[in-house]
Structure formats: C-alpha cells, structure tokens
C-alpha cells in the first residue's frame, strides 16, 4: 500500500500516514480553497453590451472588405492578362504580366 491509487496514503511500518499536500500551492493560491461564490468580472471579449460594434471595428471591417475586393480585382486582371497573352501566343514570364497589369491599373 505504498502507492495507493488515490495517492494520498502511504504505509510506513504498521501505521498509515497521509501524504503532505503542496504547501506552496496553498499559500500562493488561497482563493482556490474558498467554497463561496466569487464575483466574476465582466471583462469578457464577446460581451453582450450595446457598444460591441464600435466605430473603429466597423471601419476596420470595411477596410478589410475593401482590401479583399481590390486583391480579387488584381487577380482577376492578372487572369485576363494571362488569357490574352496565351491567345496572342506572346508568352511572357509572370513578372512582366504583373507589371503590365499594374501599368494598366495606374494608367487606366
């Protein structure tokens, strides 16, 4: 019965002795020993308050959506440029195609 399944009691000779608990843990975290109900602070990230959709969050969402639209448009132009280059049998490397697309974007 030296190591019991619970890990609490060990037998020394004829008497059973309880294992010592971690004293440092009890000193460091005294609030874990209390059984009464503790007040939970309302500092959750997703609170149900009225100001969840604040102005910076809405602005950030709009900017992110705009960025995704611009990125999608650039990739769409690159795809069209690749199709045109293949149709005219003028094969170029990817950097020249991307440069062409950016020049077309800037110059209209």
Beta strands, then each sheet from edge to edge (+ up, - down):
strand 1: 9-12
strand 2: 15-18
sheet 1: 1+ 2-
end
